[in-house]
Amino acid sequence: MKKILFTSAICLLCLFAKAQIAWNYAQYDLGFAGAINSAYSDAETIKKTNAVLFNFTYNHTPFFNYVAELQFGKLAGGDHFNTLSGREFKNQYVALSFRPQLQAGEFIDYANSTFINAFKNLYISAGVGVIFNDMKEIERNSLYIEDYTATGLNTSTEFFVPVKVGYEFKLYNKYDEPSFKIDLGYQHNFILGDQMDGIKAGIKNDAYGQWILGLKFAIGGITSYRKQISRYQY
């Protein structure tokens, strides 16, 4: 009986010790964001447009994530009356993407340093996506060059590579678990084609950049991490 009691006590102590050295986080987040877009295309003038983003995140760890994202937005550029080429477009697009995201906290030792701790939420991310282009307005002819016109498609589907850098501000609940996140970042989307603007010209593919501000909410799947998440260790 003494051996059984002793063994049980040791097991309880081990479980208690494990609970003390592990810190919890939610494996799943739901989020949304707003973006300011800039299209880099065959049109000569860059214009600012808007987009709305929705995302689902699987947190393999608090600092290594997989993000699936859906975008609805507009892209625009050019000036038919005030540019030599006359190119101008307005694209109302839908985009889907998937990208792994690595935060600095996964590989840096931020314990015992307030300064290093501030860098743990910096991240870089890259993946693959598909964009569905739909030109609501398009001008391919020049007013100033006789018989000049460009070719292109009014609707198209193209793959792209999203590359993002940013910072994730984590806010914690009473159990020191990340429950709410503010995501601020810049994403550059490299289109693997030349139809984002409905105009095929030049030798470079199209691209668009985005300044993004988003919110994420933890929705469950609580598990543990090997390091303290909320702040540096004393």
For each residue, the residues with C-beta under 8 A, 3 or more apart:
1: 4 5
2: 5 6
3: 6 7
4: 1 7 8
5: 1 2 8 9
6: 2 3 9 10
7: 3 4 10 11
8: 4 5 11 12
9: 5 6 12 13
10: 6 7 13 14
11: 7 8 14 15
12: 8 9 15 16
13: 9 10 16 17
14: 10 11 17 18
15: 11 12 18 19
16: 12 13 19 20
17: 13 14 20 21
18: 14 15 21 22
19: 15 16 22
20: 16 17
21: 17 18 226
22: 18 19 224 225 226
23: 176 177 224 225 227 228 229 230
24: 175 176 177 222 223 224 225
25: 59 61 62 177 178 218 222 223 224 225 229
26: 29 59 177 178 179 218 219 220 221 222
27: 58 59 60 220 221 222 223
28: 56 57 58 59 218 219 220 221
29: 26 55 56 57 59 181 216 217 218 219
30: 55 56 57 216 217 219
31: 54 55 56 57 181 183 214 215 216 217
32: 52 53 54 55 214 215
33: 52 53 54 55 183 212 213 214 215
34: 50 51 52 53 212 213 214
35: 50 51 52 53 71 73 187 210 211 212 213
36: 48 49 50 210 211
37: 48 49 50 51 73 74 75 208 209 210
38: 46 47 48 208 209 210
39: 43 46 47 49 75 76 77 91 196 197 206 207 208
40: 46 206 207 208 209
41: 75 77 78 89 196 197 199 206 207 208
42: 85 87 150 194 197 199 200 201 202 206
43: 39 46 77 78 79 83 85 87 88 89 197 199
44: 77 78 79 83 84 85 87
45: 77 78 79 82 83 88
46: 38 39 40 43 77
47: 38 39 76 77 78
48: 36 37 38
49: 36 37 39 73 74 75 76
50: 34 35 36 37 73 74
51: 34 35 37 71 72 73 74 210
52: 32 33 34 35 71 72 73
53: 32 33 34 35 69 70 71 212 214
54: 31 32 33 69 70 71
55: 29 30 31 32 33 67 68 69 70 214 216
56: 28 29 30 31 67 68 69
57: 28 29 30 31 65 66 67 68 101 216
58: 27 28 65 66
59: 25 26 27 28 29 62 64 65
60: 27 64 65 66
61: 25 64 106 225
62: 25 59 103 105 170 178 225 229
63: 102 103 104 105 106 120 121 123
64: 59 60 61 100 101 102 103 106
65: 57 58 59 60 100 101 103
66: 57 58 60 98 99 100 101
67: 55 56 57 98 99 100 101 125 127
68: 55 56 57 96 97 98
69: 53 54 55 56 95 96 97 98 99 129
70: 53 54 55 94 95 96
71: 35 51 52 53 54 93 94 95 96 97
72: 51 52 93 94
73: 35 37 49 50 51 52 92 93 95
74: 37 49 50 51 90 91 92 93
75: 37 39 41 49 89 90 91 93 196 197 208
76: 39 47 49 89 90 91
77: 39 41 43 44 45 46 47 87 88 89 197
78: 41 43 44 45 47 83 85 86 87 88 89 139 197
79: 43 44 45 82 83 88
80: 83 86 87 88 139 143
81: 86 143
82: 45 79
83: 43 44 45 78 79 80 86 87 88
84: 44 142 144 145
85: 42 43 44 78 142 145 148 150 201
86: 78 80 81 83 139 140 141 142 143 144 145 148
87: 42 43 44 77 78 80 83 139 140 150 197 199 201
88: 43 45 77 78 79 80 83 137 138 139
89: 41 43 75 76 77 78 135 137 138 139 197 198 199
90: 74 75 76 135 136 137 138
91: 39 74 75 76 133 134 135 136 196 197 198
92: 73 74 134 136
93: 71 72 73 74 75 131 132 133 134 196
94: 70 71 72 131 132
95: 69 70 71 73 129 130 131 132 160 189
96: 68 69 70 71 129 130
97: 68 69 71 127 128 129 130 160 162
98: 66 67 68 69 127 128 129
99: 66 67 69 125 126 127 128 129 162 164
100: 64 65 66 67 125 126 127
101: 57 64 65 66 67 123 124 125 164
102: 63 64 106 123 124 125
103: 62 63 64 65 106 120 121 122 123 168
104: 63 107 108 119 120 121 122 123
105: 62 63 108 110 120 121 227 229
106: 61 63 64 102 103
107: 104
108: 104 105 116 119 120
109: 116
110: 105 113 116 117 119 120 227 232
111: 227 228 232 233
112: 232 233 234
113: 110 116 117 232
114: 117 118 232
115: 118 119
116: 108 109 110 113 119 120 232
117: 110 113 114 120 231 232
118: 114 115
119: 104 108 110 115 116 122
120: 63 103 104 105 108 110 116 117
121: 63 103 104 105 167 168 169 170
122: 103 104 119 165 166 167
123: 63 101 102 103 104 164 165 166 167 168 185
124: 101 102 163 164 165
125: 67 99 100 101 102 162 163 164 165 166
126: 99 100 161 162 163 164
127: 67 97 98 99 100 161 162
128: 97 98 99 159 160 161 162
129: 69 95 96 97 98 99 159 160 161 162 189
130: 95 96 97 157 158 159 160
131: 93 94 95 157 158 159 160 189 191 196
132: 93 94 95 155 156 157
133: 91 93 153 155 156 157 158 195 196 198
134: 91 92 93 154 155
135: 89 90 91 138 153 154 155 198
136: 90 91 92
137: 88 89 90
138: 88 89 90 135 152 154 198 199
139: 78 80 86 87 88 89
140: 86 87 149 150 151 152 198 199
141: 86 148 149 150
142: 84 85 86 145 148 149
143: 80 81 86
144: 84 86
145: 84 85 86 142 148
146:
147:
148: 85 86 141 142 145
149: 140 141 142
150: 42 85 87 140 141 199 200 201
151: 140 199 200 201
152: 138 140 195 197 198 199 200
153: 133 135 156 195 198 200
154: 134 135 138 198
155: 132 133 134 135
156: 132 133 153 193 195 198
157: 130 131 132 133
158: 130 131 133 191 192 193 195 196
159: 128 129 130 131 191 192 193
160: 95 97 128 129 130 131 189 190 191 192
161: 126 127 128 129 189 190 192
162: 97 99 125 126 127 128 129 187 188 189 190
163: 124 125 126 187 188 189 190
164: 99 101 123 124 125 126 185 186 187 188 212
165: 122 123 124 125 185 186
166: 122 123 125 183 184 185 186 212
167: 121 122 123 183 184 185
168: 103 121 123 181 182 183 216
169: 121 181 182 183 184
170: 62 121 178 180 181 229 230
171: 178 179 180 181 182
172: 175 176 177 178 179 229 230
173: 176 177 179
174:
175: 24 172
176: 23 24 172 173 228 229 230
177: 23 24 25 26 172 173 218 222 229
178: 25 26 62 170 171 172 181 218 229 230
179: 26 171 172 173 217 218
180: 170 171 215 216 217 218
181: 29 31 168 169 170 171 178 215 216 217
182: 168 169 171 213 214 215 216
183: 31 33 166 167 168 169 212 213 214 215 216
184: 166 167 169 212 213 214
185: 123 164 165 166 167 211 212
186: 164 165 166 209 210 211 212
187: 35 162 163 164 209 210 212
188: 162 163 164 207 208 209 210
189: 95 129 131 160 161 162 163 207 208 209 210
190: 160 161 162 163 205 207
191: 131 158 159 160 194 196 205 206 207 208
192: 158 159 160 161 205
193: 156 158 159 196 205 206
194: 42 191 199 200 201 202 204 205 206
195: 133 152 153 156 158 198 199 200 206
196: 39 41 75 91 93 131 133 158 191 193 206 207 208
197: 39 41 42 43 75 77 78 87 89 91 152 206
198: 89 91 133 135 138 140 152 153 154 156 195
199: 41 42 43 87 89 138 140 150 151 152 194 195
200: 42 150 151 152 153 194 195
201: 42 85 87 150 151 194
202: 42 194
203:
204: 194
205: 190 191 192 193 194
206: 39 40 41 42 191 193 194 195 196 197
207: 39 40 41 188 189 190 191 196
208: 37 38 39 40 41 75 188 189 191 196
209: 37 38 40 186 187 188 189
210: 35 36 37 38 51 186 187 188 189
211: 35 36 185 186
212: 33 34 35 53 164 166 183 184 185 186 187
213: 33 34 35 182 183 184
214: 31 32 33 34 53 55 182 183 184
215: 31 32 33 180 181 182 183
216: 29 30 31 55 57 168 180 181 182 183
217: 29 30 31 179 180 181
218: 25 26 28 29 177 178 179 180
219: 26 28 29 30
220: 26 27 28
221: 26 27 28
222: 24 25 26 27 177
223: 24 25 27
224: 22 23 24 25
225: 22 23 24 25 61 62 229
226: 21 22
227: 23 105 110 111 233
228: 23 111 176 231 232 233
229: 23 25 62 105 170 172 176 177 178 225
230: 23 170 172 176 178
231: 117 228
232: 110 111 112 113 114 116 117 228
233: 111 112 227 228
234: 112
